[in-house]
Amino acid sequence: MRLSAVDNLKVILVAWVIGGHALLGYAAIGGWPYDEVNEVTFHPGVETVLAALVGPSGLFFMGTFYFMAGIFTPGSIERKGRRRFIADRLVRLGTPWIVTALVVWPTFVWIAYNGAGRDVSWWQAFTDRRPFLDSGSLWFVGVLLIFSIAIALAPPIKERAITTKTVVGMTMIVAGTTFLTRLVFPARSGQVGDLHLWWWPQCLGMLLLGAIGGRKLAERVPDEIYRMTRNVVIGTIAVLPVAAALMGVLDLAKSAEPFLGGWTWQALTLALIEGILVVAGSVWLIGLAQRRLTRQGPFAEGLARSAYVAFVVQGPILLSLATALRPLHLPAEVKAPLVGAGAIALSFAIGWFVTSRRGASARSS
């Protein structure tokens, strides 16, 4: 049985990620491949405001996806058995990652570069890409595949109630291991396969927290935990802009380096903030969805079915739309919302078409 609150939250998060990537394509700080060839960027003041409003979500939204995946992973392993579960994940997660890394992503990066007047061959877009085997947003499914297989082969995780102690403990674990990991792999560094190793503590920690909480957590976050995590997230996000101003972080593109990793107080601070936001934020978002996003009609159900495909196809669509709008003499403040809105609509439309056809084929057979 599907949980409408989790389905609705998944749709919102996927749409938010697509929109966020559209904004990053025109940001000086970067974080999305179109920023390598963009024709316009946000005014520094606008970028600072956007960073204050939507930037904190970038620290924990991907962890929330892993958290939701972890909630349903033990039950899926139990129903299917380890062998079938692993085979299913290899197809569902491995196939899109391989096809994207080997064919789709280099093709659309090549299109974007040539659209910007760069004389780059397809082979150069594939072999010279750093990191090698870059897969765009599909790094998420590649890493999730690795973690899923590891959990399937490990001893079963016992489901138990999530307490305040559990939340605080996982926050400290994620923050500490994030700081230590970034001594070797700084944030935003690249590894072969685009593995985002600097984000692994957050992703694995949230996958495990979801598996520990299990389906009961997906059905209802206890009121005490919900209120605590809500207050922590709101308080942290409210304090961040003030703290950034006091630390002199007014231009993100110029001030980011010390926060990315190493034996610096800035890197330790960022790791702690990430740990707080990803653990408290993920639990709070699930609880918020359970209390505010429980309705689900045919349209919402269709969007929920479409969400995974929308996530998979977003990269090519974002690059294509940005390249198509390139000749228009419009500021980034106009182009980015247009690209984001168009990509969200097209990605979910493709997801709807694919899942509807698949559902029709299953019913006819």
N, C-alpha and C positions, 0 to 999 in steps of 0.2 A: 504494500500500500504506500502510495506517494504521500509526502507531507507538503501541503500547499504552501505553508510558510517558508519552508526551505526552498521550494521551487521558485516562489516569487522573489525571494532574496537573491537567488542565483541569477535570475533575469536582470535584476537591478545592478548587480555587481558586474556582470558581463558588459552591460551597456555602459557602465561607469568606466570600465577598463578601456573600452574602445574609444570613448570620448577623451579619456586621459591621454591615450596614445596620440590622438589627433592634436591635442594641445602641445605635447612634448615635441612634436615634429616642427613646431615653430618657436620653440623656446631656446634661448641661448645656452641654458644649462644642459640641454639635450636629454637623451634617454630613449629616443626612438629614431630609427635609421633615416627618416626624411630630414632630420636636422643636419645631416651631412651635406645636403644639397639644397636646403630651403632657400627661397628667393627673398623672403622677408622674415623678420623675427619680431616678437613682442617688444614693445617699449619696456625698458628695465623696470619702470614703476608698475606697469601692468603685470609683468612677470612676478614681481615681488608680491603683489596682491593675490594673484592666482596661487602662488606657492603657499601663502598663508591660508587661503580658503580651501584648496583641494590638495595641497601638498601632503598633509599628514596622512591622507588616505593611501598615498603611494607607499607608505611605510608598513602598512599592514593588510591591504586588501588581498594580495596574493596569498598571504598566510591564512586568510579567511577561507579561500578556496580549498586549501589543503585541510583546514579544520573540518569543512563540510564533507570532503572526501573521506577523511578519517572516521567520521561518524558512521558511515555506511560500509566501510571496508571489512571489519570483522564479520558482520552479518553476511556479506556477499561471499566471503571465503567459506563460511560455515555452510551456506546453501549450495554452493557450486563445487566445493572441494578445492584443494590447492591447485591441482593440475588444470582443471577447467578454468579456475579464476585467473591463473597466470596466462593461459592461452587467450582468454578473453581480453585481458589487458594488453597483451602483445598486439592484438588486432586493433582494439579500440584506441589505444594510446600510441603504440609503436608505429603503426602504419602511417598515421598523419605526420608524425615527427620525421620519419625517414623520407617520405615524399616531399615534405616541405623543405627539409635541409638540403636534399640532393637536387631538387628541381624547382619547386614553386618559389622559394625565397630568393635564390640567386637570379631567377628570371625577372621577378618584379623589382629587385634592387637594380638590375641592369636597365630595366625600363625607366626607373626613376633617375638614374645617373645620365642616361642618354637624353631624357627629357630635359635635364638641366644643362645639356650641351657638353657633357663629359664624354670623351671618346673612349668608352670602356666596352670590351667584348664580353660576351656571356661567360666565357671561360675565366676571364679575369674577375668577373663578379663572383664566380664560384670559388676559385682557388686563392684569390688574394684577400678574400673577406676575413676580417679579424673580429671575433674569433673564427677559426675555420669550422665549417659546418654550422654556421649561424642559422637559426631557425626562427628568428623573430620572436613573436609572442608564444610560439610553440615550445620554447624551452620548458615551459610549465608542464606540458604533458610528458616530455622526455624525462624530467626529474621525477614526476609523479609515478611513471612506470618503474623507475629504479626503486623508489620507496615502496611501491605496492608489492613488487616481487619480494623485496626483503621482508616485509611484514608477513607475506604468505608463507615464507620459508622459516620464519622465526616461531618460537612457541606462541600459542594463542594468547591474545591480550584479554585480561579479565575486565569486564565492564564493571564500573562502580560509580557511585555518586560523586559529582564534582563539588568540592567545598571551597571555601575561601582560602584555606591552606593550599589546596591544589592549584588555584589560580595564582597565588603569590609565588609558590614554588616554581611553577612553570615559567613565570615572568623572569625570575632570577636565573633560571637555567638558560632560557633563550638569550637574555641579555649578556650573560657571561660567556657563553659559547660563541655568540656573534662577535663580541669584542676579540676573543682569542682567534677565531677563524680569520678575521680581517687583518690580523698581524701578518698573515701569509697571503691571503687573497683579498685585497682591498675592495670595497664596494665599487660596483660598476666595472670591475676588471673582467677580462674575457678569458675563458678556457675553451679548449677544443670541445666542440659539441655544444657550446654556449650553455654550460651547465649551471652558471650562476652559483658557484660554490660559496660565495660570500653571503648568500641568502639561505643556504641549507639549514643552519640552526633554527631559523624561524619556521621554515617550511616543514622540516621533520618534526620539530617540537609541536606544531599545531596539528599535524597529522596524527601524532601519538595522543595528544590531548583529546582530539575528536574520537579516536578509537577507544580511549578510556571512558569517556562520557557516554559513548554509544547512542543508540536510538532514543533512550530515555531523555538524553540531553536535547536531542533534536525535537522531541515532543514538548518539552517544557523546561526552560531554565528556571531554577528556583528564584523566587522573588528577591530574596536577600542577595543572591549572587548577581541578579539582574540590576538591582539598584546600585550595588557597589561598582560594578563594571561601568555602568552608565556614568556615574559621577566621576570616576577616574578618567574615562575617555574625554568627557566634556571639559573637565578641569585641565587635563594635559593639553588639549588642543587650544584652549583659551590662553594658556600660559606661553605656548610656543612662540607666537609672534613677539611678545614682550621680551622673552628671553633672547630671541634672535637679535632684536634691536639692542639690548643691553650688551650682547657679545659683539656687536658691530657687524652682524651678518645682514647687510642690506643689499648686496649684489651676490646672488647665489652662485652665478657662474664663476666669480672671482674668489669666493670664500669657501667653496665646497671642499677643497683638497684636504685640509686637516681632519675633516669629519669622516673621510672615506676609510681610514684604517691607520694602524700604527700605534705606537706608544704615545698617544696624545689624549689630553682630557676631552678634546672635541669628539674623538672617535668613541671614547668610553661613554660620553653623554649621549651620542646618537644611538649607540647600542642599547643603552638603558631605555631611552624613549621608544625605540622600536619594540623592545621587549614588553614594555607597558602597554603600548597601543595594540600590538598584534594579539596578545592574550586577552586583555580586557575588551578590546574592540571586537574581536571575533565572537566572544561569548555574548557581549551586549547586542551585536547585530542579530545573532540568532534569536535571542530573547525578544528583541524589538520586533522582529518579523513574526514571532509567535503571538505577539499582542496587537500588532497593527496590520499584518499582511496575510491574513488567513483566508480571505475570499479568493475563489478561483473558479471562473467560468470557462467556457470553451476557448475564448481568446487567450486568457492567461495560461491555460494548459498548453495551448499551441506554442506560446512563447517559451514556456519552460522546456518543452521538447526541443525547441529550436536553439536553445542557449549554447549547447556544446558545439554544434556546427557553426554558430555565429562566432564563437570564440576562435575556432580553427581558421575560418576564412577572413577574419578581420584584417590581417596584415596586408594581403594583396589588395583588398578593397581600399584600405587607407592610403597605400602608396599610389594606387591608380587614381583616386579622386584628387589627391594632392597634386599629382603630375598634371591632371586634366585642368585644374584651376590655376596652374602656374602662369599661363599667359595673361591672366586677368590682373590688372593693376589695382589690387585691393590690399589693405593692411592685414597683418597677421591676425589682428583682433576680429576681423571679418572672416578671413579664410579658415581659420582653425575651427570655429563653430560650424561653418558650412561643411567642412570635411567630416567633423565628428558626427553631426546629425545625419548626413548622408550615409556614412559608414555604418552607423547603428541600424538605420532602416534597411539598407541593403544586406547587411550580414544576417539580420534576423529573417528577412524575406527569403534568402537562400536557405537558411536553416529550416524555415517553415516548409519550403518546397521539398527539400531533401527528406525530412522526417515524415511529411505527409505521403510522399511516394513510397517510402519504406513501409509505413503503416498500411497503406493500401495493398502493397505486395504481400505483406504478411497475412492480411485478412483474406485475400483471394486464394492464398495457398492453403 
